[in-house]
Amino acid sequence: MTFTQRIAVSLFVTLATASLQEVALAQTYPYKPIRLIVPFGAGGAADIVSRLVAPKLAEALGVQVVVDNRPGGGTIIATELVANASPGGYTLMLANISFAANPGLHRKLPYDTSRSFVPVVLVDVMPNVLLVHPAVPVGSVGEVVALAKSKPG
């Protein structure tokens, strides 16, 4: 083997070893805390759910999960924050029906609901209840709607 060949082989081995060390030092997900954005104020149903889920998620992933309440703007403020976050999986959001309703309620949103987000998991299902005073003469949702239409204002 000539001197030039030895140098070429040495250089190849050095570069190959350096690239292997980089691969060996690569960090796997997750390696830093995860931020769970809640687009509602503290103490509400979404906040309670997020604070029940966060410790279990932290235990499963082995990293801290920080609940970050960002109320306001009909959830648009928090949703924009998540849409503009780095796409590494370290910013999550607890969304509800307002996430799906906002595109129909607002002409222009600062994010694209269908392209800027990926659903991860269904966390909770919260039933809704319609209540009326016992003196109101209705027994179904259809009757409530009919009554409301018959008395505009």
OpenMM code with the backbone's topology and positions (N, CA, C; nanometers):
from openmm import Vec3, app, unit

residues = "MET THR PHE THR GLN ARG ILE ALA VAL SER LEU PHE VAL THR LEU ALA THR ALA SER LEU GLN GLU VAL ALA LEU ALA GLN THR TYR PRO TYR LYS PRO ILE ARG LEU ILE VAL PRO PHE GLY ALA GLY GLY ALA ALA ASP ILE VAL SER ARG LEU VAL ALA PRO LYS LEU ALA GLU ALA LEU GLY VAL GLN VAL VAL VAL ASP ASN ARG PRO GLY GLY GLY THR ILE ILE ALA THR GLU LEU VAL ALA ASN ALA SER PRO GLY GLY TYR THR LEU MET LEU ALA ASN ILE SER PHE ALA ALA ASN PRO GLY LEU HIS ARG LYS LEU PRO TYR ASP THR SER ARG SER PHE VAL PRO VAL VAL LEU VAL ASP VAL MET PRO ASN VAL LEU LEU VAL HIS PRO ALA VAL PRO VAL GLY SER VAL GLY GLU VAL VAL ALA LEU ALA LYS SER LYS PRO GLY".split()
positions = [
    Vec3(0.0866, -0.1173, 0.0000),
    Vec3(0.0000, 0.0000, 0.0000),
    Vec3(0.0910, 0.1233, 0.0000),
    Vec3(0.0621, 0.2156, -0.0878),
    Vec3(0.1444, 0.3351, -0.1001),
    Vec3(0.1070, 0.4347, 0.0103),
    Vec3(0.1906, 0.5318, 0.0235),
    Vec3(0.1683, 0.6358, 0.1245),
    Vec3(0.0364, 0.7091, 0.0988),
    Vec3(0.0059, 0.7404, -0.0250),
    Vec3(-0.1185, 0.8103, -0.0617),
    Vec3(-0.2401, 0.7245, -0.0298),
    Vec3(-0.2302, 0.5939, -0.0562),
    Vec3(-0.3414, 0.5052, -0.0259),
    Vec3(-0.3655, 0.4983, 0.1251),
    Vec3(-0.2565, 0.4930, 0.2021),
    Vec3(-0.2706, 0.4895, 0.3488),
    Vec3(-0.3395, 0.6150, 0.4007),
    Vec3(-0.3031, 0.7284, 0.3457),
    Vec3(-0.3666, 0.8545, 0.3872),
    Vec3(-0.5139, 0.8533, 0.3489),
    Vec3(-0.5479, 0.8058, 0.2304),
    Vec3(-0.6867, 0.7998, 0.1863),
    Vec3(-0.7684, 0.7077, 0.2763),
    Vec3(-0.7126, 0.5914, 0.3093),
    Vec3(-0.7826, 0.4970, 0.3979),
    Vec3(-0.7986, 0.5583, 0.5368),
    Vec3(-0.6954, 0.6224, 0.5890),
    Vec3(-0.7026, 0.6862, 0.7202),
    Vec3(-0.8092, 0.7951, 0.7225),
    Vec3(-0.8132, 0.8747, 0.6172),
    Vec3(-0.9129, 0.9808, 0.6078),
    Vec3(-1.0534, 0.9222, 0.6029),
    Vec3(-1.0727, 0.8159, 0.5243),
    Vec3(-1.2027, 0.7497, 0.5143),
    Vec3(-1.2458, 0.6959, 0.6510),
    Vec3(-1.1561, 0.6285, 0.7215),
    Vec3(-1.1881, 0.5719, 0.8536),
    Vec3(-1.2211, 0.6837, 0.9516),
    Vec3(-1.1477, 0.7922, 0.9489),
    Vec3(-1.1733, 0.9051, 1.0385),
    Vec3(-1.3113, 0.9646, 1.0126),
    Vec3(-1.3433, 0.9879, 0.8861),
    Vec3(-1.4742, 1.0445, 0.8516),
    Vec3(-1.5880, 0.9481, 0.8864),
    Vec3(-1.5683, 0.8210, 0.8600),
    Vec3(-1.6712, 0.7216, 0.8921),
    Vec3(-1.6942, 0.7149, 1.0422),
    Vec3(-1.5877, 0.7187, 1.1201),
    Vec3(-1.5996, 0.7149, 1.2661),
    Vec3(-1.6691, 0.8402, 1.3168),
    Vec3(-1.6363, 0.9553, 1.2617),
    Vec3(-1.6996, 1.0807, 1.3035),
    Vec3(-1.8492, 1.0774, 1.2749),
    Vec3(-1.8872, 1.0258, 1.1592),
    Vec3(-2.0299, 1.0217, 1.1275),
    Vec3(-2.1024, 0.9218, 1.2166),
    Vec3(-2.0389, 0.8132, 1.2529),
    Vec3(-2.1014, 0.7165, 1.3443),
    Vec3(-2.1200, 0.7769, 1.4829),
    Vec3(-2.0249, 0.8563, 1.5276),
    Vec3(-2.0379, 0.9194, 1.6584),
    Vec3(-2.1557, 1.0155, 1.6590),
    Vec3(-2.1771, 1.0873, 1.5494),
    Vec3(-2.2913, 1.1773, 1.5409),
    Vec3(-2.4215, 1.1008, 1.5513),
    Vec3(-2.4303, 0.9885, 1.4835),
    Vec3(-2.5500, 0.9064, 1.4894),
    Vec3(-2.5697, 0.8548, 1.6313),
    Vec3(-2.4645, 0.8138, 1.6956),
    Vec3(-2.4738, 0.7605, 1.8308),
    Vec3(-2.5166, 0.8677, 1.9304),
    Vec3(-2.4837, 0.9925, 1.9018),
    Vec3(-2.5179, 1.1001, 1.9935),
    Vec3(-2.6547, 1.1622, 1.9642),
    Vec3(-2.7198, 1.1194, 1.8581),
    Vec3(-2.8514, 1.1740, 1.8249),
    Vec3(-2.9501, 1.1436, 1.9365),
    Vec3(-3.0318, 1.2429, 1.9689),
    Vec3(-3.1275, 1.2251, 2.0768),
    Vec3(-3.2604, 1.1771, 2.0215),
    Vec3(-3.3247, 1.0911, 2.0948),
    Vec3(-3.4537, 1.0397, 2.0517),
    Vec3(-3.5646, 1.1225, 2.1143),
    Vec3(-3.6797, 1.1217, 2.0482),
    Vec3(-3.7961, 1.1950, 2.0992),
    Vec3(-3.8532, 1.1196, 2.2173),
    Vec3(-3.8954, 1.1860, 2.3178),
    Vec3(-3.8722, 1.3258, 2.3513),
    Vec3(-3.7482, 1.3413, 2.4382),
    Vec3(-3.6785, 1.4493, 2.4200),
    Vec3(-3.5599, 1.4746, 2.5008),
    Vec3(-3.5683, 1.6066, 2.5764),
    Vec3(-3.6791, 1.6787, 2.5614),
    Vec3(-3.6984, 1.8025, 2.6362),
    Vec3(-3.8460, 1.8125, 2.6755),
    Vec3(-3.8804, 1.9035, 2.7651),
    Vec3(-4.0202, 1.9148, 2.8108),
    Vec3(-4.1176, 1.9422, 2.6962),
    Vec3(-4.2385, 1.8934, 2.7136),
    Vec3(-4.3452, 1.9138, 2.6159),
    Vec3(-4.4400, 2.0189, 2.6710),
    Vec3(-4.4819, 2.1083, 2.5849),
    Vec3(-4.5725, 2.2171, 2.6227),
    Vec3(-4.7127, 2.1823, 2.5739),
    Vec3(-4.8067, 2.1749, 2.6665),
    Vec3(-4.9453, 2.1455, 2.6339),
    Vec3(-5.0255, 2.2749, 2.6448),
    Vec3(-5.0594, 2.3321, 2.5302),
    Vec3(-5.1333, 2.4580, 2.5258),
    Vec3(-5.2820, 2.4290, 2.5457),
    Vec3(-5.3432, 2.5031, 2.6372),
    Vec3(-5.4872, 2.4936, 2.6620),
    Vec3(-5.5458, 2.6303, 2.6297),
    Vec3(-5.6333, 2.6393, 2.5279),
    Vec3(-5.6836, 2.7696, 2.4855),
    Vec3(-5.7963, 2.8258, 2.5724),
    Vec3(-5.7982, 2.7876, 2.6982),
    Vec3(-5.9009, 2.8335, 2.7921),
    Vec3(-5.8357, 2.8686, 2.9246),
    Vec3(-5.9075, 2.9444, 3.0071),
    Vec3(-5.8569, 2.9851, 3.1367),
    Vec3(-5.8456, 2.8696, 3.2344),
    Vec3(-5.7668, 2.8926, 3.3374),
    Vec3(-5.7476, 2.7913, 3.4412),
    Vec3(-5.8778, 2.7681, 3.5169),
    Vec3(-5.9017, 2.6432, 3.5528),
    Vec3(-6.0177, 2.6082, 3.6330),
    Vec3(-6.1363, 2.5561, 3.5548),
    Vec3(-6.1351, 2.5705, 3.4228),
    Vec3(-6.2455, 2.5214, 3.3413),
    Vec3(-6.2287, 2.3737, 3.3087),
    Vec3(-6.3246, 2.3204, 3.2375),
    Vec3(-6.3234, 2.1776, 3.2052),
    Vec3(-6.1994, 2.1373, 3.1253),
    Vec3(-6.1615, 2.2160, 3.0256),
    Vec3(-6.0444, 2.1824, 2.9438),
    Vec3(-5.9170, 2.1855, 3.0278),
    Vec3(-5.9078, 2.2806, 3.1192),
    Vec3(-5.7903, 2.2892, 3.2062),
    Vec3(-5.7831, 2.1682, 3.2988),
    Vec3(-5.8965, 2.1294, 3.3522),
    Vec3(-5.8993, 2.0128, 3.4422),
    Vec3(-5.8568, 1.8874, 3.3664),
    Vec3(-5.9096, 1.8696, 3.2467),
    Vec3(-5.8722, 1.7530, 3.1656),
    Vec3(-5.7226, 1.7548, 3.1365),
    Vec3(-5.6703, 1.8705, 3.0968),
    Vec3(-5.5279, 1.8793, 3.0638),
    Vec3(-5.4402, 1.8495, 3.1850),
    Vec3(-5.4833, 1.8913, 3.3023),
    Vec3(-5.4031, 1.8667, 3.4231),
    Vec3(-5.4155, 1.7229, 3.4724),
    Vec3(-5.5170, 1.6524, 3.4280),
    Vec3(-5.5262, 1.5090, 3.4553),
    Vec3(-5.4427, 1.4288, 3.3556),
    Vec3(-5.4391, 1.4745, 3.2323),
    Vec3(-5.3661, 1.4045, 3.1266),
    Vec3(-5.2150, 1.4288, 3.1360),
    Vec3(-5.1740, 1.5512, 3.1685),
    Vec3(-5.0316, 1.5890, 3.1660),
    Vec3(-4.9422, 1.4976, 3.2501),
    Vec3(-4.9767, 1.4663, 3.3750),
    Vec3(-4.8874, 1.3787, 3.4529),
    Vec3(-4.8759, 1.2373, 3.3946),
    Vec3(-4.9843, 1.1859, 3.3407),
    Vec3(-4.9796, 1.0519, 3.2806),
    Vec3(-4.8953, 1.0526, 3.1529),
    Vec3(-4.9082, 1.1581, 3.0748),
    Vec3(-4.8280, 1.1720, 2.9542),
    Vec3(-4.6799, 1.1858, 2.9896),
    Vec3(-4.6521, 1.2648, 3.0922),
    Vec3(-4.5137, 1.2828, 3.1380),
    Vec3(-4.4542, 1.1503, 3.1855),
    Vec3(-4.5336, 1.0740, 3.2560),
    Vec3(-4.4869, 0.9440, 3.3052),
    Vec3(-4.4605, 0.8486, 3.1883),
    Vec3(-4.5480, 0.8486, 3.0907),
    Vec3(-4.5327, 0.7589, 2.9760),
    Vec3(-4.4130, 0.7965, 2.8887),
    Vec3(-4.3868, 0.9271, 2.8729),
    Vec3(-4.2800, 0.9724, 2.7844),
    Vec3(-4.1472, 0.9954, 2.8550),
    Vec3(-4.1517, 1.0105, 2.9866),
    Vec3(-4.0287, 1.0317, 3.0609),
    Vec3(-3.9760, 1.1739, 3.0580),
    Vec3(-4.0603, 1.2696, 3.0213),
    Vec3(-4.0216, 1.4108, 3.0239),
    Vec3(-4.1344, 1.4907, 3.0882),
    Vec3(-4.1027, 1.6099, 3.1310),
    Vec3(-4.2020, 1.6976, 3.1919),
    Vec3(-4.3006, 1.7471, 3.0868),
    Vec3(-4.4283, 1.7553, 3.1244),
    Vec3(-4.5314, 1.8125, 3.0382),
    Vec3(-4.5862, 1.9343, 3.1104),
    Vec3(-4.5697, 2.0513, 3.0497),
    Vec3(-4.6086, 2.1778, 3.1114),
    Vec3(-4.7411, 2.2245, 3.0515),
    Vec3(-4.8417, 2.2442, 3.1365),
    Vec3(-4.9707, 2.2947, 3.0916),
    Vec3(-4.9616, 2.4466, 3.0840),
    Vec3(-4.9937, 2.5019, 2.9680),
    Vec3(-4.9832, 2.6456, 2.9434),
    Vec3(-5.1197, 2.6984, 2.8987),
    Vec3(-5.1913, 2.7637, 2.9906),
    Vec3(-5.3229, 2.8196, 2.9582),
    Vec3(-5.3057, 2.9490, 2.8806),
    Vec3(-5.3714, 2.9574, 2.7636),
    Vec3(-5.3668, 3.0759, 2.6778),
    Vec3(-5.5084, 3.1118, 2.6339),
    Vec3(-5.5899, 3.1646, 2.7261),
    Vec3(-5.7291, 3.1977, 2.6897),
    Vec3(-5.7367, 3.3247, 2.6055),
    Vec3(-5.8494, 3.3394, 2.5379),
    Vec3(-5.8761, 3.4631, 2.4658),
    Vec3(-5.8902, 3.4433, 2.3167),
    Vec3(-5.9620, 3.5368, 2.2573),
    Vec3(-5.9787, 3.5385, 2.1124),
    Vec3(-6.0568, 3.4205, 2.0589),
    Vec3(-6.1433, 3.3632, 2.1394),
    Vec3(-6.2197, 3.2482, 2.0926),
    Vec3(-6.1308, 3.1310, 2.0565),
    Vec3(-6.0243, 3.1113, 2.1285),
    Vec3(-5.9206, 3.0076, 2.1128),
    Vec3(-5.8234, 3.0354, 1.9976),
    Vec3(-5.8412, 3.1457, 1.9262),
    Vec3(-5.7550, 3.1761, 1.8118),
    Vec3(-5.6126, 3.2108, 1.8570),
    Vec3(-5.5986, 3.2779, 1.9689),
    Vec3(-5.4655, 3.3166, 2.0185),
    Vec3(-5.3802, 3.1924, 2.0433),
    Vec3(-5.4341, 3.0977, 2.1169),
    Vec3(-5.3597, 2.9751, 2.1475),
    Vec3(-5.3361, 2.8916, 2.0225),
    Vec3(-5.4362, 2.8832, 1.9372),
    Vec3(-5.4245, 2.8021, 1.8164),
    Vec3(-5.3176, 2.8589, 1.7231),
    Vec3(-5.3101, 2.9901, 1.7121),
    Vec3(-5.2051, 3.0520, 1.6298),
    Vec3(-5.0672, 3.0240, 1.6889),
    Vec3(-5.0574, 3.0283, 1.8204),
    Vec3(-4.9311, 2.9993, 1.8878),
    Vec3(-4.8832, 2.8587, 1.8528),
    Vec3(-4.9735, 2.7638, 1.8532),
    Vec3(-4.9386, 2.6251, 1.8202),
    Vec3(-4.9058, 2.6120, 1.6713),
    Vec3(-4.9821, 2.6782, 1.5857),
    Vec3(-4.9575, 2.6716, 1.4416),
    Vec3(-4.8192, 2.7252, 1.4055),
    Vec3(-4.7709, 2.8240, 1.4799),
    Vec3(-4.6410, 2.8854, 1.4511),
    Vec3(-4.5262, 2.8217, 1.5277),
    Vec3(-4.5542, 2.7211, 1.6103),
    Vec3(-4.4497, 2.6539, 1.6878),
    Vec3(-4.3648, 2.5662, 1.5967),
    Vec3(-4.2442, 2.5367, 1.6407),
    Vec3(-4.1569, 2.4462, 1.5650),
    Vec3(-4.2244, 2.3104, 1.5529),
    Vec3(-4.2216, 2.2493, 1.4355),
    Vec3(-4.2903, 2.1218, 1.4155),
    Vec3(-4.2107, 2.0018, 1.4653),
    Vec3(-4.1782, 2.0002, 1.5930),
    Vec3(-4.0992, 1.8898, 1.6464),
    Vec3(-4.1752, 1.7994, 1.7401),
    Vec3(-4.3014, 1.8314, 1.7655),
    Vec3(-4.3794, 1.7489, 1.8567),
    Vec3(-4.3661, 1.7908, 2.0020),
    Vec3(-4.3105, 1.9093, 2.0249),
    Vec3(-4.2928, 1.9559, 2.1619),
    Vec3(-4.3962, 2.0600, 2.2031),
    Vec3(-4.4846, 2.0963, 2.1123),
    Vec3(-4.5958, 2.1855, 2.1436),
    Vec3(-4.7242, 2.1157, 2.1002),
    Vec3(-4.8071, 2.0846, 2.1975),
    Vec3(-4.9349, 2.0194, 2.1730),
    Vec3(-5.0468, 2.1120, 2.2155),
    Vec3(-5.1678, 2.0872, 2.1678),
    Vec3(-5.2812, 2.1698, 2.2076),
    Vec3(-5.4010, 2.0810, 2.2379),
    Vec3(-5.4719, 2.1150, 2.3426),
    Vec3(-5.5966, 2.0477, 2.3750),
    Vec3(-5.7074, 2.1256, 2.3062),
    Vec3(-5.7592, 2.0724, 2.1959),
    Vec3(-5.8599, 2.1426, 2.1168),
    Vec3(-5.9987, 2.0896, 2.1493),
    Vec3(-6.0981, 2.1726, 2.1247),
    Vec3(-6.2370, 2.1290, 2.1409),
    Vec3(-6.3168, 2.1732, 2.0187),
    Vec3(-6.4463, 2.1783, 2.0296),
    Vec3(-6.5337, 2.2081, 1.9164),
    Vec3(-6.5047, 2.3454, 1.8547),
    Vec3(-6.4532, 2.4392, 1.9325),
    Vec3(-6.4230, 2.5710, 1.8771),
    Vec3(-6.3156, 2.5635, 1.7687),
    Vec3(-6.2283, 2.4659, 1.7777),
    Vec3(-6.1252, 2.4468, 1.6754),
    Vec3(-6.1894, 2.4206, 1.5396),
    Vec3(-6.2928, 2.3387, 1.5390),
    Vec3(-6.3624, 2.3072, 1.4145),
    Vec3(-6.4597, 2.4168, 1.3740),
    Vec3(-6.5119, 2.4913, 1.4710),
    Vec3(-6.6106, 2.5949, 1.4419),
    Vec3(-6.5474, 2.7244, 1.3923),
    Vec3(-6.4281, 2.7568, 1.4359),
    Vec3(-6.3667, 2.8859, 1.4022),
    Vec3(-6.3561, 2.9136, 1.2522),
    Vec3(-6.3206, 2.8174, 1.1681),
    Vec3(-6.3159, 2.8482, 1.0241),
    Vec3(-6.4514, 2.8909, 0.9680),
    Vec3(-6.5587, 2.8430, 1.0254),
    Vec3(-6.6914, 2.8832, 0.9805),
    Vec3(-6.7386, 3.0137, 1.0412),
    Vec3(-6.6789, 3.0528, 1.1529),
    Vec3(-6.7193, 3.1741, 1.2220),
    Vec3(-6.6372, 3.2966, 1.1835),
    Vec3(-6.5161, 3.2736, 1.1330),
    Vec3(-6.4251, 3.3843, 1.1008),
    Vec3(-6.3814, 3.3734, 0.9555),
    Vec3(-6.3863, 3.4856, 0.8848),
    Vec3(-6.3480, 3.4855, 0.7434),
    Vec3(-6.2015, 3.4525, 0.7231),
    Vec3(-6.1164, 3.5117, 0.8061),
    Vec3(-5.9733, 3.4903, 0.7891),
    Vec3(-5.9107, 3.4576, 0.9239),
    Vec3(-5.8474, 3.3420, 0.9303),
    Vec3(-5.7758, 3.3004, 1.0504),
    Vec3(-5.6255, 3.3122, 1.0242),
    Vec3(-5.5457, 3.3351, 1.1281),
    Vec3(-5.4008, 3.3471, 1.1085),
    Vec3(-5.3308, 3.2121, 1.0924),
    Vec3(-5.4058, 3.1081, 1.0609),
    Vec3(-5.3514, 2.9738, 1.0418),
    Vec3(-5.4483, 2.8969, 0.9524),
    Vec3(-5.4009, 2.7867, 0.8976),
    Vec3(-5.4840, 2.6999, 0.8148),
    Vec3(-5.5204, 2.5777, 0.8982),
    Vec3(-5.6454, 2.5691, 0.9365),
    Vec3(-5.6898, 2.4625, 1.0261),
    Vec3(-5.6619, 2.3236, 0.9693),
    Vec3(-5.6809, 2.3052, 0.8416),
    Vec3(-5.6646, 2.1719, 0.7835),
    Vec3(-5.5200, 2.1348, 0.7530),
    Vec3(-5.4313, 2.2328, 0.7378),
    Vec3(-5.2925, 2.2033, 0.7005),
    Vec3(-5.1909, 2.2244, 0.8123),
    Vec3(-5.2236, 2.3046, 0.9112),
    Vec3(-5.1248, 2.3392, 1.0135),
    Vec3(-5.1249, 2.2455, 1.1335),
    Vec3(-5.2174, 2.1496, 1.1362),
    Vec3(-5.2311, 2.0653, 1.2547),
    Vec3(-5.2479, 1.9191, 1.2162),
    Vec3(-5.2068, 1.8331, 1.3071),
    Vec3(-5.2255, 1.6891, 1.2912),
    Vec3(-5.2898, 1.6383, 1.4196),
    Vec3(-5.4056, 1.5726, 1.4080),
    Vec3(-5.4669, 1.5193, 1.5299),
    Vec3(-5.3826, 1.4052, 1.5860),
    Vec3(-5.3752, 1.3992, 1.7187),
    Vec3(-5.2933, 1.2970, 1.7830),
    Vec3(-5.3809, 1.1916, 1.8499),
    Vec3(-5.4708, 1.2363, 1.9367),
    Vec3(-5.5520, 1.1400, 2.0104),
    Vec3(-5.6778, 1.2073, 2.0637),
    Vec3(-5.7850, 1.1311, 2.0745),
    Vec3(-5.9064, 1.1783, 2.1398),
    Vec3(-5.8849, 1.1613, 2.2891),
    Vec3(-5.8873, 1.2714, 2.3620),
    Vec3(-5.8581, 1.2688, 2.5047),
    Vec3(-5.9839, 1.2525, 2.5885),
    Vec3(-6.0908, 1.3193, 2.5475),
    Vec3(-6.2087, 1.3243, 2.6329),
    Vec3(-6.3317, 1.3537, 2.5486),
    Vec3(-6.4450, 1.3094, 2.5957),
    Vec3(-6.5727, 1.3423, 2.5351),
    Vec3(-6.6582, 1.4038, 2.6442),
    Vec3(-6.7032, 1.5254, 2.6200),
    Vec3(-6.7841, 1.5958, 2.7191),
    Vec3(-6.9243, 1.6154, 2.6649),
    Vec3(-7.0223, 1.5546, 2.7292),
    Vec3(-7.1597, 1.5726, 2.6814),
    Vec3(-7.2102, 1.7131, 2.7116),
    Vec3(-7.3031, 1.7588, 2.6295),
    Vec3(-7.3672, 1.8880, 2.6513),
    Vec3(-7.5119, 1.8627, 2.6927),
    Vec3(-7.5618, 1.9507, 2.7753),
    Vec3(-7.6978, 1.9359, 2.8253),
    Vec3(-7.7730, 2.0662, 2.8014),
    Vec3(-7.8926, 2.0566, 2.7513),
    Vec3(-7.9794, 2.1722, 2.7325),
    Vec3(-8.0837, 2.1696, 2.8433),
    Vec3(-8.0880, 2.2742, 2.9221),
    Vec3(-8.1816, 2.2835, 3.0341),
    Vec3(-8.2765, 2.4001, 3.0130),
    Vec3(-8.4002, 2.3809, 3.0535),
    Vec3(-8.4980, 2.4896, 3.0510),
    Vec3(-8.5709, 2.4900, 3.1856),
    Vec3(-8.6255, 2.6037, 3.2191),
    Vec3(-8.7029, 2.6174, 3.3427),
    Vec3(-8.8266, 2.5281, 3.3341),
    Vec3(-8.8668, 2.4672, 3.4437),
    Vec3(-8.9835, 2.3781, 3.4404),
    Vec3(-9.1123, 2.4452, 3.3921),
    Vec3(-9.1196, 2.5769, 3.4034),
    Vec3(-9.2408, 2.6477, 3.3607),
    Vec3(-9.2484, 2.6636, 3.2088),
    Vec3(-9.1391, 2.6419, 3.1377),
    Vec3(-9.1383, 2.6537, 2.9918),
    Vec3(-9.2035, 2.5269, 2.9351),
    Vec3(-9.3061, 2.5426, 2.8505),
    Vec3(-9.3826, 2.4273, 2.8022),
    Vec3(-9.3176, 2.3532, 2.6844),
    Vec3(-9.1991, 2.2962, 2.7072),
    Vec3(-9.1305, 2.2200, 2.6026),
    Vec3(-9.0786, 2.0893, 2.6619),
    Vec3(-9.0629, 1.9904, 2.5757),
    Vec3(-9.0131, 1.8613, 2.6221),
    Vec3(-8.9037, 1.8034, 2.5348),
    Vec3(-8.8629, 1.8785, 2.4307),
    Vec3(-8.7569, 1.8304, 2.3423),
    Vec3(-8.6838, 1.9498, 2.2814),
    Vec3(-8.5714, 1.9218, 2.2182),
    Vec3(-8.4947, 2.0270, 2.1528),
    Vec3(-8.5767, 2.0867, 2.0385),
    Vec3(-8.6461, 2.0034, 1.9649),
    Vec3(-8.7311, 2.0520, 1.8560),
    Vec3(-8.8370, 2.1490, 1.9052),
    Vec3(-8.8935, 2.1203, 2.0206),
    Vec3(-8.9949, 2.2102, 2.0777),
    Vec3(-8.9325, 2.3419, 2.1242),
    Vec3(-8.8101, 2.3363, 2.1728),
    Vec3(-8.7401, 2.4595, 2.2130),
    Vec3(-8.7171, 2.5466, 2.0899),
    Vec3(-8.6723, 2.4859, 1.9816),
    Vec3(-8.6476, 2.5595, 1.8575),
    Vec3(-8.7778, 2.6185, 1.8047),
    Vec3(-8.8808, 2.5390, 1.8037),
    Vec3(-9.0133, 2.5881, 1.7546),
    Vec3(-9.0633, 2.7029, 1.8391),
    Vec3(-9.0490, 2.6931, 1.9722),
    Vec3(-9.0913, 2.7995, 2.0618),
    Vec3(-9.0114, 2.9266, 2.0357),
    Vec3(-8.8794, 2.9124, 2.0178),
    Vec3(-8.7937, 3.0277, 1.9919),
    Vec3(-8.8315, 3.0953, 1.8597),
    Vec3(-8.8621, 3.0172, 1.7568),
    Vec3(-8.9008, 3.0721, 1.6279),
    Vec3(-9.0375, 3.1415, 1.6337),
    Vec3(-9.1242, 3.0897, 1.7182),
    Vec3(-9.2582, 3.1499, 1.7277),
    Vec3(-9.2599, 3.2803, 1.8047),
    Vec3(-9.1525, 3.3074, 1.8795),
    Vec3(-9.1444, 3.4319, 1.9591),
    Vec3(-9.0111, 3.5007, 1.9307),
    Vec3(-8.9948, 3.5600, 1.8139),
    Vec3(-8.8693, 3.6274, 1.7845),
    Vec3(-8.8408, 3.7412, 1.8835),
    Vec3(-8.7149, 3.7541, 1.9196),
    Vec3(-8.6745, 3.8618, 2.0105),
    Vec3(-8.6912, 3.8197, 2.1534),
] * unit.nanometer
topology = app.Topology()
chain = topology.addChain("A")
for resn in residues:
    res = topology.addResidue(resn, chain)
    for name in ("N", "CA", "C"):
        topology.addAtom(name, app.Element.getBySymbol(name[0]), res)
